Amino acid sequence: MSNKITEKNTRYLDLLKRSGLGEKEALIVEALLENGEMGAGEIIRRVNLKRGDTYNHIYSLKNKGIIEESSTKGWKRFRLEHPSRIEEYIENRSKELEGAKKELSAVLPAILSTYNLSYHKPGVKVFEGEEAIERVMSDSLTSRTPIYEYLDPSEVDEILDKTNKKYVLKRLDAKIAKKLLVPNTTFSINRYKGRSNELTKIRFLDFEMAKFQTVMQIYDGKISYLTLSPDSVIGVIIEDPYIYKMHKTLFDVSWEAAKEL
C-alpha cells in the first residue's frame, strides 16, 4: 500500500511541477491535497522546509489562487481551493506566456542586434517557401537605415510581382529610403528610367552580366538574400557588423561606377 501512495504522490508532484509550480510549491499543494486543511506548523512538518521558506511559498500559492487562507481563534489555517483553480492557473499562465512570446518576437531583432554587436557573432536565419518571402521582406521594413539593394527586375516580376508592389507601398509609407542597383538591360530601362525620387534612387550597372535569380539587400547591420527560383524559394538573413560593412563598401563602389539614366 505504501508503494502505491508513493507512486501516486510522485505522479502528482511531477504533474504539478509541469504545470508551472516550483518544486517546493508542489510539495505544499500535495501535502494539502493528501491531508486537508492544515496550519502552517503542520505544513512545515509535512514538507520538511524552513519556516520562512514555507510561508513564502504558501503565500505565493495564495497569490496564484491555489491556496485559501482562513483564521480560527487567531490561528491561520490553509486549504486548497478547488482543483479546477490549478487548471485556471495553467490557462492564465499559458496566455501570459503567449503574450510574452509575441512581445519578445517584436523586440527580438533589437536584442539579437545588441547581442551580435557585443559578442561579434553573426546571426544567421534561413527560411523556405512563402515564409522566406514574408520574413525577408518584412524584416527590411524594420530598417533604421537606408536599404541598399541589388536585383534583376525581370526575375522579380516573374516570382514576386504582386508581393513586391505591396512591399514598395509599405516601404514608402514607412519612409525608408532605398538605393537600387539593376542590370543595364532594356527591361530595366523601361521599368526604372527616370523613376528615381527622394526615397528611391536607381542606377544601372553598365556591363554584361548573367541574369541573377537572387535579391540582395544591405541594411541596418544585416545582409539578406532571397532566391527567386520557381522551384525553390530560400531566404537568408545574416546579421553581423563586419559582413555588413564589407558588403556596404562593395555596394558603394558599384554605385559610383553605375549610371543614372
Residue, then its C-alpha position, 0 to 999 in steps of 0.5 A: m500500500s505504501n508503494k502505491i501512495t508513493e507512486k501516486n504522490t510522485r505522479y502528482l508532484d511531477l504533474l504539478k511541477r509541469s504545470g508551472l509550480g516550483e518544486k517546493e510549491a508542489l510539495i505544499v499543494e500535495a501535502l494539502l491535497e493528501n491531508g486537508e486543511m492544515g496550519a502552517g506548523e503542520i505544513i512545515r512538518r509535512v514538507n520538511l522546509k524552513r519556516g520562512d521558506t514555507y510561508n513564502h511559498i504558501y503565500s505565493l500559492k495564495n497569490k496564484g489562487i491555489i491556496e485559501e487562507s482562513s483564521t480560527k481563534g487567531w490561528k491561520r489555517f490553509r486549504l486548497e481551493h478547488p482543483s479546477r483553480i490549478e487548471e485556471y492557473i495553467e490557462n492564465r499562465s499559458k496566455e501570459l506566456e503567449g503574450a510574452k512570446k509575441e512581445l519578445s518576437a517584436v523586440l527580438p531583432a533589437i536584442l539579437s542586434t545588441y547581442n551580435l554587436s557585443y559578442h561579434k557573432p553573426g546571426v544567421k536565419v534561413f527560411e523556405g517557401e512563402e515564409a522566406i518571402e514574408r520574413v525577408m521582406s518584412d524584416s527590411l521594413t524594420s530598417r533604421t537605415p537606408i536599404y541598399e539593394y541589388l536585383d534583376p527586375s525581370e526575375v522579380d516580376e516573374i516570382l514576386d510581382k504582386t508581393n513586391k508592389k505591396y512591399v514598395l507601398k509599405r516601404l514608402d509609407a514607412k519612409i525608408a529610403k532605398k538605393l537600387l542597383v539593376p542590370n543595364t538591360t532594356f527591361s530595366i530601362n523601361r521599368y526604372k528610367g527616370r523613376s528615381n525620387e527622394l526615397t528611391k534612387i536607381r542606377f544601372l550597372d553598365f556591363e554584361m552580366a548573367k541574369f541573377q535569380t537572387v535579391m540582395q539587400i544591405y541594411d541596418g547591420k544585416i545582409s539578406y538574400l532571397t532566391l527567386s527560383p520557381d522551384s525553390v524559394i530560400g531566404v537568408i538573413i545574416e546579421d553581423p557588423y563586419i559582413y555588413k560593412m564589407h558588403k556596404t563598401l562593395f555596394d558603394v563602389s558599384w554605385e559610383a561606377a553605375k549610371e543614372l539614366 
